[in-house]
Amino acid sequence: MTISTHPDVAVPVTVSITRHVDPEHTEQMTAWVRAGTSLAERFPGFLGTGWVRPGGRSDEWHMLYRFDSPESLARWEASEQRAWWLGSAQGLVGESRRERRTGIEGWFDPPQEHDVEDLRALPGAPPRWKQAVMIWTAFFPLSLAMSALLGVVAPDLALVPRALLTTVVMTPIMTYLVLPQLTSRLDWWLHGRPAPWRR
């Protein structure tokens, strides 16, 4: 799933891959994944990786990695290091599905590495309407506070400078502070799970 953006605006890209490996080779697979992570994290723009081990005798591994822009991702995917890493698993690992997601979904997939035996498969992006509600929930109080502040500090500021100042201040606050906090606390609602106090 891809959201169109202006070509000059860098947006994070998340790549999700389903790989297959014989359950008897779990230890080799774990070492291989960690080696790939170690190589990728040396590349500029690398934001994180995640992987889910299968339970029981399943041969599916769900893996993802994220870079801060398509250009950073392209450098990793075209690198000699990645080619060597993929080649080292010939005959061990098979790939059946690959998906890239960009744009606003990046806010709903916090980058972190998981090494947990019984993790369930990673959920897909929340419905668009829930994403819209989440963004509005973050935007409305910030916009209100900024308008009130400018009304006191710069009541005679013209429309264009006012809008420019508002967006310059609000964008990093929303991106790095408010939205990550909201999506973390309301992850259960975004993905349709019961509220924590009802479990």
Solvent accessible surface area in square Angstrom, and as a share of the most:
residue,aa,sasa,rsa
1,M,113,0.50
2,T,96,0.56
3,I,45,0.23
4,S,110,0.71
5,T,66,0.38
6,H,108,0.48
7,P,122,0.76
8,D,125,0.65
9,V,87,0.50
10,A,68,0.53
11,V,23,0.13
12,P,49,0.31
13,V,3,0.02
14,T,4,0.02
15,V,0,0.00
16,S,30,0.19
17,I,2,0.01
18,T,11,0.07
19,R,9,0.03
20,H,51,0.23
21,V,4,0.03
22,D,65,0.34
23,P,33,0.21
24,E,128,0.57
25,H,66,0.29
26,T,45,0.26
27,E,146,0.66
28,Q,93,0.41
29,M,0,0.00
30,T,11,0.06
31,A,64,0.49
32,W,19,0.07
33,V,4,0.03
34,R,118,0.43
35,A,41,0.32
36,G,4,0.04
37,T,18,0.10
38,S,41,0.26
39,L,31,0.15
40,A,5,0.04
41,E,100,0.45
42,R,181,0.66
43,F,35,0.14
44,P,95,0.60
45,G,22,0.21
46,F,40,0.17
47,L,74,0.37
48,G,11,0.10
49,T,15,0.09
50,G,2,0.02
51,W,1,0.00
52,V,5,0.03
53,R,45,0.16
54,P,23,0.15
55,G,45,0.43
56,G,77,0.74
57,R,172,0.63
58,S,49,0.31
59,D,57,0.30
60,E,66,0.29
61,W,2,0.01
62,H,55,0.24
63,M,16,0.07
64,L,19,0.09
65,Y,23,0.09
66,R,10,0.04
67,F,0,0.00
68,D,58,0.30
69,S,10,0.06
70,P,61,0.38
71,E,103,0.46
72,S,5,0.03
73,L,0,0.00
74,A,54,0.42
75,R,129,0.47
76,W,5,0.02
77,E,38,0.17
78,A,89,0.69
79,S,14,0.09
80,E,148,0.66
81,Q,80,0.35
82,R,25,0.09
83,A,65,0.50
84,W,166,0.58
85,W,15,0.05
86,L,49,0.24
87,G,37,0.35
88,S,65,0.42
89,A,4,0.03
90,Q,145,0.64
91,G,88,0.85
92,L,42,0.21
93,V,28,0.16
94,G,33,0.32
95,E,81,0.37
96,S,73,0.47
97,R,141,0.51
98,R,93,0.34
99,E,47,0.21
100,R,106,0.39
101,R,23,0.09
102,T,17,0.10
103,G,13,0.12
104,I,46,0.23
105,E,2,0.01
106,G,16,0.15
107,W,78,0.27
108,F,7,0.03
109,D,21,0.11
110,P,93,0.59
111,P,60,0.38
112,Q,93,0.41
113,E,84,0.38
114,H,50,0.22
115,D,56,0.29
116,V,73,0.42
117,E,89,0.40
118,D,112,0.58
119,L,58,0.29
120,R,187,0.68
121,A,65,0.50
122,L,68,0.34
123,P,62,0.39
124,G,50,0.48
125,A,27,0.21
126,P,6,0.04
127,P,63,0.39
128,R,124,0.45
129,W,151,0.53
130,K,22,0.09
131,Q,3,0.02
132,A,60,0.46
133,V,65,0.37
134,M,2,0.01
135,I,41,0.21
136,W,152,0.53
137,T,51,0.30
138,A,1,0.00
139,F,98,0.41
140,F,95,0.40
141,P,72,0.45
142,L,33,0.17
143,S,29,0.19
144,L,109,0.54
145,A,61,0.47
146,M,19,0.08
147,S,62,0.40
148,A,64,0.50
149,L,98,0.49
150,L,6,0.03
151,G,38,0.36
152,V,125,0.72
153,V,103,0.59
154,A,27,0.21
155,P,85,0.53
156,D,138,0.72
157,L,59,0.29
158,A,63,0.48
159,L,141,0.70
160,V,114,0.65
161,P,56,0.35
162,R,59,0.22
163,A,51,0.39
164,L,113,0.56
165,L,73,0.36
166,T,25,0.15
167,T,78,0.46
168,V,91,0.52
169,V,52,0.30
170,M,8,0.03
171,T,80,0.47
172,P,62,0.39
173,I,60,0.30
174,M,19,0.09
175,T,37,0.21
176,Y,174,0.66
177,L,107,0.53
178,V,33,0.19
179,L,0,0.00
180,P,55,0.35
181,Q,93,0.41
182,L,37,0.18
183,T,13,0.08
184,S,85,0.55
185,R,173,0.63
186,L,57,0.28
187,D,42,0.22
188,W,48,0.17
189,W,68,0.24
190,L,1,0.01
191,H,40,0.18
192,G,61,0.59
193,R,73,0.26
194,P,85,0.53
195,A,4,0.03
196,P,70,0.44
197,W,187,0.66
198,R,189,0.69
199,R,170,0.62
